[in-house]
């Protein structure tokens, strides 16, 4: 695809991708994670626990916590705090709260919790991976990671993993062993899915073209495809004819 040169349209396209990515996450969280009480994945994981214990809606709890974390982000990170993270966090919080009011759910969509767990893992992980790819995040515990990275020498990955493990452990006591075990599977699979999606997004393809006259091919690659090429001298092992 030809690169967008206009700064305005490039920014518009970037925020459009961010919005779609966030809504992919929101669908997975609201329709599959919240109704089944799956307690993995940062703020939204804890929101399922708080909702069960206090009766406070999971979407509203997520909005309040994300807003508080945004404030902490500005206090501790200052100008380094990315506008993309602010946008993503606000869109996610507002979208979850909006869905709770427009499309309230009293039970899971299906009677197959394993099937819903797959969607609860894959959709948020895919959305998160796309956000990471364009240099953004959905806020939440990612903001804690950014603060810890700047002000402490703690191992951020370990700290965030402990937060997720605490939520999963609590789910065993609040929702029972079945939900706790599902949440454990979700926690283990989440990072693997994110890594796999990022790897596929960053995947590049290389083509080797063997020819006698490379000039027209290079001209097409450079001027029509807007890519580049490298020309090597080659020799056939049997015929010893020179190729490019």
C-alpha positions as CSV (number, residue, x, y, z in Angstrom):
1,X,0.0,0.0,0.0
2,X,1.3,3.5,-0.9
3,X,2.4,5.4,2.2
4,X,0.2,8.3,3.2
5,X,2.2,11.4,2.9
6,X,-0.2,14.0,4.3
7,X,0.3,14.5,8.1
8,X,-3.4,15.1,8.6
9,X,-4.6,11.9,6.8
10,X,-1.8,9.9,8.3
11,X,-2.9,11.0,11.8
12,X,-6.5,10.4,10.9
13,X,-5.8,6.9,9.7
14,X,-3.8,6.1,12.8
15,X,-6.5,7.2,15.2
16,X,-9.1,5.3,13.0
17,X,-7.0,2.2,13.5
18,X,-6.8,2.9,17.2
19,X,-10.6,3.3,17.5
20,X,-11.2,0.0,15.7
21,X,-8.6,-1.8,17.8
22,X,-10.2,-0.5,21.0
23,X,-13.7,-1.6,19.9
24,X,-12.3,-5.1,19.2
25,X,-11.0,-5.1,22.7
26,X,-14.3,-3.7,24.1
27,X,-16.4,-6.4,22.4
28,X,-14.2,-9.1,23.8
29,X,-14.3,-7.7,27.3
30,X,-17.9,-6.7,27.5
31,X,-19.6,-9.6,25.7
32,X,-17.3,-12.5,26.7
33,X,-15.1,-11.5,29.7
34,X,-17.5,-9.6,32.0
35,X,-20.5,-12.0,31.8
36,X,-18.4,-15.1,32.5
37,X,-16.4,-13.3,35.3
38,X,-13.1,-14.1,33.8
39,X,-10.6,-12.3,36.0
40,X,-7.5,-11.9,34.0
41,X,-6.0,-8.8,32.3
42,X,-5.3,-5.8,34.5
43,X,-8.1,-3.3,35.3
44,X,-10.8,-5.2,33.5
45,X,-9.9,-8.3,35.4
46,X,-10.2,-6.6,38.8
47,X,-13.4,-5.0,37.7
48,X,-15.2,-8.3,37.4
49,X,-14.2,-9.0,41.0
50,X,-15.2,-5.6,42.3
51,X,-18.5,-5.9,40.5
52,X,-19.3,-9.2,42.1
53,X,-18.4,-8.1,45.6
54,X,-19.8,-4.6,45.6
55,X,-22.5,-4.6,43.0
56,X,-20.7,-1.7,41.2
57,X,-20.9,-2.2,37.4
58,X,-17.7,-3.5,35.9
59,X,-17.8,-0.8,33.1
60,X,-18.1,2.1,35.6
61,X,-15.4,0.7,37.8
62,X,-13.1,0.4,34.8
63,X,-13.9,4.0,33.8
64,X,-13.1,5.4,37.3
65,X,-9.9,3.4,37.7
66,X,-8.7,4.3,34.2
67,X,-9.4,8.0,34.8
68,X,-7.5,7.9,38.1
69,X,-4.6,6.2,36.4
70,X,-4.6,8.9,33.6
71,X,-4.3,11.5,36.4
72,X,-1.4,9.6,37.9
73,X,0.2,9.3,34.5
74,X,0.2,13.1,34.0
75,X,1.5,13.7,37.6
76,X,4.4,11.2,37.4
77,X,5.2,11.2,33.6
78,X,4.4,14.8,32.6
79,X,5.0,15.5,28.9
80,X,6.2,11.9,28.3
81,X,2.7,10.7,28.8
82,X,1.4,9.9,25.4
83,X,-1.8,11.4,23.9
84,X,-2.5,8.1,22.2
85,X,-2.7,6.3,25.5
86,X,-5.1,9.0,26.9
87,X,-7.3,8.7,23.8
88,X,-7.3,4.9,23.9
89,X,-8.1,4.8,27.7
90,X,-10.9,7.3,27.4
91,X,-12.5,5.6,24.4
92,X,-12.4,2.2,26.1
93,X,-13.8,3.4,29.4
94,X,-16.7,5.4,27.7
95,X,-17.4,2.5,25.3
96,X,-17.8,0.0,28.2
97,X,-20.0,2.3,30.2
98,X,-22.1,3.0,27.1
99,X,-22.6,-0.7,26.3
100,X,-23.7,-1.4,29.8
101,X,-26.5,1.1,29.4
102,X,-27.4,0.4,25.7
103,X,-27.0,-3.4,25.7
104,X,-27.2,-4.7,29.3
105,X,-26.2,-8.4,29.8
106,X,-27.6,-10.5,32.7
107,X,-25.9,-13.7,31.6
108,X,-23.3,-15.1,29.1
109,X,-24.2,-15.2,25.5
110,X,-23.9,-19.0,25.3
111,X,-23.7,-22.0,27.6
112,X,-20.2,-22.8,26.4
113,X,-17.7,-21.0,28.7
114,X,-14.6,-22.5,26.9
115,X,-15.8,-21.0,23.6
116,X,-16.4,-17.7,25.2
117,X,-13.0,-17.8,26.9
118,X,-11.4,-18.1,23.5
119,X,-13.1,-14.9,22.4
120,X,-12.4,-13.2,25.7
121,X,-8.7,-14.0,25.1
122,X,-8.3,-13.4,21.4
123,X,-10.3,-10.2,20.8
124,X,-8.6,-8.1,23.6
125,X,-5.2,-9.6,22.8
126,X,-5.5,-8.8,19.1
127,X,-6.7,-5.2,19.8
128,X,-3.8,-4.7,22.3
129,X,-1.3,-6.0,19.8
130,X,-2.5,-3.6,17.1
131,X,-2.3,-0.7,19.6
132,X,1.3,-1.7,20.6
133,X,2.2,-1.9,16.9
134,X,1.3,1.8,16.3
135,X,2.9,2.9,19.6
136,X,-0.2,3.2,21.8
137,X,-1.7,1.3,24.6
138,X,-5.2,1.0,26.2
139,X,-4.0,2.6,29.5
140,X,-4.9,0.7,32.7
141,X,-2.0,-1.2,34.1
142,X,0.1,-0.1,31.2
143,X,0.2,3.3,32.8
144,X,1.5,1.7,36.0
145,X,4.2,0.0,34.0
146,X,5.2,3.4,32.4
147,X,5.5,5.0,35.9
148,X,7.5,2.1,37.3
149,X,9.8,2.2,34.4
150,X,10.6,5.8,34.9
151,X,10.8,6.0,38.7
152,X,12.0,2.6,39.9
153,X,14.3,-0.2,39.0
154,X,11.6,-2.9,39.5
155,X,11.1,-5.6,36.9
156,X,8.0,-4.2,35.2
157,X,6.9,-7.5,33.6
158,X,7.1,-9.3,37.0
159,X,5.1,-6.6,38.8
160,X,2.3,-6.6,36.1
161,X,2.3,-10.4,36.2
162,X,1.9,-10.4,40.0
163,X,-1.1,-8.0,39.6
164,X,-2.7,-10.4,37.1
165,X,-2.0,-13.4,39.3
166,X,-3.6,-11.7,42.3
167,X,-6.8,-11.1,40.3
168,X,-6.9,-14.7,39.1
169,X,-6.2,-16.0,42.6
170,X,-9.0,-13.9,44.0
171,X,-11.4,-15.3,41.4
172,X,-11.0,-18.8,42.9
173,X,-12.5,-17.5,46.2
174,X,-15.1,-15.2,44.8
175,X,-16.4,-17.1,41.8
176,X,-15.3,-20.7,42.6
177,X,-12.8,-23.1,41.1
178,X,-14.3,-23.4,37.7
179,X,-14.1,-19.7,36.9
180,X,-10.7,-19.5,38.6
181,X,-9.4,-22.2,36.4
182,X,-10.8,-20.6,33.2
183,X,-9.2,-17.3,34.3
184,X,-5.8,-19.1,34.8
185,X,-6.0,-20.4,31.3
186,X,-6.9,-16.9,30.1
187,X,-3.9,-15.4,31.9
188,X,-1.5,-18.0,30.4
189,X,-2.8,-17.6,26.9
190,X,-3.2,-13.8,26.7
191,X,0.5,-13.0,26.3
192,X,1.0,-15.8,23.8
193,X,-1.8,-14.5,21.6
194,X,-0.5,-10.9,21.8
195,X,3.1,-12.0,20.8
196,X,1.7,-14.1,18.0
197,X,-0.5,-11.3,16.6
198,X,2.4,-8.8,16.8
199,X,4.7,-11.2,15.0
200,X,2.2,-11.7,12.2
201,X,1.7,-7.9,11.8
202,X,5.4,-7.4,11.5
203,X,5.9,-10.2,9.1
204,X,7.6,-9.2,5.9
205,X,7.8,-11.1,2.6
206,X,10.9,-11.4,0.4
207,X,10.8,-12.4,-3.3
208,X,13.7,-13.6,-5.4
209,X,13.3,-13.0,-9.1
210,X,15.8,-14.6,-11.5
211,X,16.1,-12.9,-14.8
212,X,18.5,-11.8,-17.6
213,X,17.5,-8.1,-17.7
214,X,16.7,-6.6,-14.2
215,X,16.3,-3.0,-15.3
216,X,12.5,-3.1,-16.3
217,X,11.7,-5.1,-13.2
218,X,13.6,-2.7,-10.9
219,X,11.9,0.2,-12.6
220,X,8.4,-1.3,-11.9
221,X,9.3,-2.2,-8.3
222,X,10.6,1.3,-7.5
223,X,8.2,3.5,-9.5
224,X,4.9,1.5,-9.3
225,X,5.2,-0.5,-6.1
226,X,7.2,2.2,-4.3
227,X,9.5,-0.4,-2.8
228,X,13.2,-1.2,-3.3
229,X,15.2,-4.1,-4.6
230,X,18.8,-5.4,-4.5
231,X,20.4,-6.9,-7.6
232,X,22.9,-9.7,-7.2
233,X,25.0,-11.5,-9.9
234,X,24.2,-15.2,-10.1
235,X,25.5,-18.2,-12.1
236,X,23.7,-21.4,-12.9
237,X,25.4,-24.4,-11.3
238,X,24.8,-26.6,-14.4
239,X,24.9,-24.2,-17.3
240,X,27.2,-21.6,-15.8
241,X,25.0,-18.9,-17.5
242,X,25.0,-15.6,-15.7
243,X,21.8,-14.3,-14.3
244,X,20.6,-11.4,-12.1
